[in-house]
Amino acid sequence: MRLATFNILHGRSPVDDRVDLDRFASGVAALDADVLGLQEVDRDQPRSHGADLTAVAAEAMGAPHHRFAATLAGTPDLWSAATGDMQPRTALYGIALLSRLPVLSWHALALPALRGAVPVVFPGRRRPTLVRDEPRAAVAAVIDAPPGPVTVVATHLTFIPGWNAVQLRRLVRLVRDLPRPVVLMGDLNLVGASPARISGMRPLATAPTFPVAKPVRQLDHILGDGPLTPVRGDAVDVGLSDHRALVAEVRVGPADADGQDVTGRPRARG
């Protein structure tokens, strides 16, 4: 399976500060993912030409199965928490999960969010800034992969230090009863090896993803639990967003005691 996660910055390119839907579709197609998780996804937003970016991505990659989960409603100047009771054509923002492979079941998962403003010290600043968290969610799909069911979970965790770890631990608990193996991917706003340590899952791809031009930090992660063997992984600049997409090719099935997967190939490292 070829997996990818991508924080798309609502399809905008920092190079020209524009949302070009053809460029967005080409970028998604270039990832050639069987299963793709997207963050910062618009639907019916004026800034992205009123498009349903999940539908654009689904058509571009040939994914008949997809789900969009709204976390915010309204335009950026008037955000409010999405309740699921929006009228048709309401401007929305959230996350999405798309699959070329058949999906046996879908699961929407709400994550805890802080109430009220909290102080956060941003890079390059000495004094904290009071910020409010936005609602956070995850979408899980039980994929009908050729070797058997695989659960894939896509999410976008908060940037508030410490609270993103709380959300990740909660998410691991929420998916513990879903079929194994499990893949958890998304912009976790956690760096390096910390997501693997917090979740108890294994990294399936390791590469810096942010900022896009000269990435020095890995904020985007693909983690696995169960019989999954990483074959290769990379961070890909597709010409839009301030993040690179993270891609992982994995083999589903147990590895033997010598670190070989079921095909006899050595298990990939890193």
BELKAJO-V792228 format. One record per residue. RES is the residue in one letter. D_FIRST is the distance of its C-alpha to the first C-alpha in whole Angstrom. Layout:
RES:D_FIRST
RES:D_FIRST
//
This chain:
M:0
R:4
L:6
A:10
T:13
F:16
N:20
I:22
L:25
H:26
G:25
R:28
S:28
P:30
V:32
D:34
D:33
R:32
V:30
D:29
L:26
D:26
R:25
F:23
A:21
S:21
G:19
V:16
A:16
A:16
L:13
D:11
A:8
D:6
V:8
L:11
G:14
L:17
Q:20
E:24
V:23
D:27
R:28
D:31
Q:32
P:35
R:33
S:30
H:32
G:32
A:29
D:26
L:23
T:21
A:22
V:22
A:18
A:17
E:19
A:18
M:14
G:15
A:14
P:16
H:16
H:17
R:19
F:21
A:23
A:27
T:28
L:31
A:33
G:36
T:36
P:36
D:39
L:39
W:36
S:37
A:34
A:32
T:34
G:32
D:35
M:35
Q:37
P:35
R:35
T:35
A:33
L:30
Y:28
G:25
I:21
A:18
L:15
L:13
S:11
R:10
L:9
P:13
V:14
L:16
S:18
W:19
H:20
A:23
L:24
A:27
L:27
P:31
A:32
L:36
R:39
G:41
A:41
V:40
P:41
V:38
V:39
F:37
P:36
G:40
R:42
R:44
R:45
P:43
T:42
L:42
V:39
R:37
D:34
E:32
P:30
R:27
A:24
A:21
V:18
A:16
A:14
V:14
I:11
D:11
A:8
P:9
P:10
G:12
P:12
V:10
T:12
V:11
V:14
A:16
T:19
H:22
L:24
T:28
F:29
I:32
P:32
G:32
W:31
N:28
A:27
V:29
Q:27
L:24
R:26
R:26
L:23
V:22
R:24
L:24
V:20
R:21
D:22
L:19
P:17
R:15
P:12
V:13
V:11
L:14
M:14
G:17
D:20
L:21
N:25
L:25
V:25
G:23
A:23
S:25
P:22
A:21
R:24
I:25
S:22
G:22
M:18
R:16
P:15
L:12
A:13
T:17
A:19
P:21
T:21
F:24
P:27
V:25
A:27
K:28
P:25
V:27
R:25
Q:22
L:22
D:18
H:16
I:13
L:14
G:13
D:15
G:15
P:13
L:10
T:10
P:10
V:10
R:11
G:12
D:14
A:17
V:17
D:20
V:20
G:24
L:24
S:24
D:26
H:22
R:20
A:16
L:14
V:10
A:8
E:6
V:5
R:6
V:8
G:11
P:15
A:16
D:19
A:22
D:22
G:19
Q:17
D:14
V:15
T:15
G:17
R:16
P:17
R:15
A:15
R:17
G:17
//
